[in-house]
Amino acid sequence: RREWDFEWFQQHLGARRQLVKWQGPVYTKQENLWDCPVWESSVSDYVDYIREVDAADPDCAERNAGSCPRLYLNGWPAFKQFPWLREYVVNPTFFDDASGDLIAENEELRECFLAGLTRGYQPPPEEERRKLIDDEYWELTKLFMSPKGAITRLHYDNGGAHAWLSQVRGRKLFVCYPPSAGEHLHPFEGDEAFLNGSWIDPLDPDVEKKWPDYTKATPYIGVVEEGETIVAPQGWWHYAVALDASVTIMRNFYSQGNHKEFVRRKDEALANAVAMHVLKANARLKNQPDSVLKEIATKTVEKIREG
């Protein structure tokens, strides 16, 4: 953690290019780029921008919102892209993080399918399989960077996942709500077709006038200091504001409490792939409706999973 200041990122990852956003996360089904513009920048230029905008507008004055926007580099899967970064992260042992085992089990199930349905199938070398599993595991860990004042708008995480967020640099204010408060948060449909995004800005002075039902939701508020971690369990709504120039590591994970959500999603994706790319190519089944093929594939996945 001591090494990871902004100079370190410029030195080691400065040439890498990333998308920076007006606000994150971006829900493409509800908005377009006019509402939430996105820019591409090198990491080095983005770090320079953080310094410049913080110096030009240190108090995040409302009147400067248009000329000093707080662009947010969020959700960068840097640990999947650059395996050498993984040595800098030690996943907390006090969480019941079963993600690695679940990913490995899913890979085994996929291999069983391929071996059973593909004549002459040759499994990939063990080293290649191990890399696939490791990359998927580390894809759940992401990097966030921002200037002071950048906002993570109110949402709960995709995938039915838990999350922990650790502040490597700077502080963040978090405003959180339990899943039961969702009906009072005026949710909208996110990019997984769930109502997991909200239009509400809890810090808006007029929030109760704009959204009267919001008064029925009870917020849990805290400041996460540099070196501290906050946990957002499955379905917990959270909104965050960077109180300083900020570097955050976030990890989604699955445990005994939500592992069925991971399994359901993986099995559904596998069944769809088998139906469309294997069963549909079968001469005896190719004229069957897609719904029938998906039903056959789903039942087959369930049987293999149970066995």
Salt bridges, closest charged atoms under 4 A:
GLU7 OE2 - ARG51 NH2 3.15
GLU31 OE1 - ARG153 NH2 2.65
GLU40 OE2 - ARG17 NE 2.67
ASP48 OD1 - ARG51 NH1 3.20
ASP54 OD1 - ARG70 NH2 3.80
ASP57 OD2 - ARG70 NH1 3.03
ASP97 OD2 - ARG251 NE 2.93
GLU107 OE2 - ARG110 NH2 3.08
GLU107 OE2 - ARG129 NE 3.63
GLU108 OE2 - ARG129 NH2 3.00
GLU111 OE2 - ARG110 NH2 3.31
GLU126 OE1 - ARG129 NH1 4.00
ASP134 OD1 - ARG130 NH2 3.29
ASP135 OD1 - ARG86 NH2 2.81
ASP135 OD2 - LYS131 NZ 2.62
GLU136 OE2 - LYS266 NZ 2.52
GLU139 OE1 - LYS80 NZ 3.69
ASP157 OD1 - HIS155 NE2 3.11
ASP157 OD1 - HIS238 NE2 3.20
GLU183 OE2 - HIS184 NE2 3.97
GLU189 OE2 - LYS29 NZ 3.65
GLU192 OE1 - ARG265 NH1 2.92
ASP204 OD2 - LYS210 NZ 2.59
ASP213 OD2 - HIS184 ND1 3.03
ASP213 OD1 - LYS216 NZ 3.16
GLU226 OE2 - ARG1 NH1 3.51
GLU226 OE2 - ARG169 NH1 3.51
ASP244 OD2 - ARG171 NE 2.65
GLU261 OE2 - ARG264 NH2 2.71
GLU261 OE2 - ARG265 NE 2.87
ASP267 OD1 - ARG305 NH2 2.40
GLU268 OE1 - ARG264 NH1 3.71
ASP290 OD1 - LYS280 NZ 2.88
GLU295 OE2 - LYS299 NZ 3.22
